[in-house]
């Protein structure tokens, strides 16, 4: 039997919102495997928050910007160890310096960004230097770039969450609305076509198991599971989500009504949210 520590139980609780004892039992049953523990909680009817890749992030600042032509946008997360440092003006200024380099050079990925020059050294070396100055480990944990006919962004007021979105034509107001939608609702993809088969298979398995526990006939399980999968798509794909400002219409309908707009791509980065 795997040894489950209190910190692991607390981590699962924070990630799922389930109770401490339920989390401990799930981890024991899953032999310490977090993904399996999450599925166990869901199958037992627990209300579990959807897993997000950025849940492992700790403290820091997430920033985004676009170039002057609004044809490219970048988003990055600069991490530190404590909230005290994250709120420091010097730390935020450093993150903005890295952001300025990123939008100027527009590197394709994080590795390329770390090689970009700042103050006569690479960003990678600058991070090492500032780790010594600040006294906490610093790292850029996320970086993305998108290009489109029109790109805009949204940064939440606490610098813990930001998004960038590309549209097929200029639309400042609608673009900002969609960027806020992405930040608030954290879609997993633009449409269901972008949801991985692994995620789909997991949702179907959980849905079938729940239906079985509800006493539904075996012959109906697949149909019920497919219905719940469709609901999952509606809640987790950007175009099918209910528009946060007008819940009776979808994001797709909102875009249609505002110049027949199309989203080309988007990125969202959050620290613990």
C-alpha positions, 0 to 999 in steps of 0.5 A: 500500500502506498504511503499517503502524506498529509500534503498529498491529501491537501494537494488533491483537496485543493485541486478537486474541492473534495473533502479531506477524508474523501481525498485520502481514501481516493489516494489510498485506493489509487495507490498515490496516482493523482489522476486515478484518485480524481476519477475515483472521486468523480465516480463516487459522485463527488463534485470535482473541479475539472483538472487544469494543467496550470494547477501545479503553478505556485506564485508569480505573475502572468502577463500578456501583450500584443505588437503595435499592429495587433497581428501577434500576441504573447503570454508568459508566466514568471514564477516565484516562491512567495506571494510577497515577492509576486506582489513586489513592484520590482518582480512585476517590472522584471516580468514586464521586461521579459514580456517586452523582449518576447513581443519584440523577438516573438520566439516560437517557444519557451526554449527560444525565449530563454535564449533571447538577450536582455541586459547583455545576457540571455533571459535564462542567465537573467533569471539566475542572476535575479534569483540571487538578488531576490533570494527566491527561485525564479522561472518562466513556467509558461510562454505562448505566441499566437498570430492572426489578422487581429490579436488581443489579450486580457490580464486579470487585475491580480496578475494571476491569470491572462489570455490571448485570442486571435480573430480573423478580423479586427474587433476590439470590443468583441475580442476583449469579451472573448479574451475575458471569456477564455480567462473566466471559463478556461475552455479546453479547446475551440471545438470538440475536435480539439479535445483529446481522445484520452479526455473523451474516453475518460469522460465516457468512462466516468459517465457510464459508471455514474449511470450504472450507480444510478441504476440505469439499464446496461443497454442505456449506458452508452447513450447516457454517457454520450449525452453527458459527453455532449454536455461536457463539450458544451461546457468546455469548448469555447464556441459552445460555451454560454457567453458570460455576458449573455448566458442565453447565447453561445460564444459562437452566436455572439461572434456571429452577431458581431461581424460574423467573427471567427476565433483562429486560436487562443491561449490561457495561463493561470497560476492556481486558478 
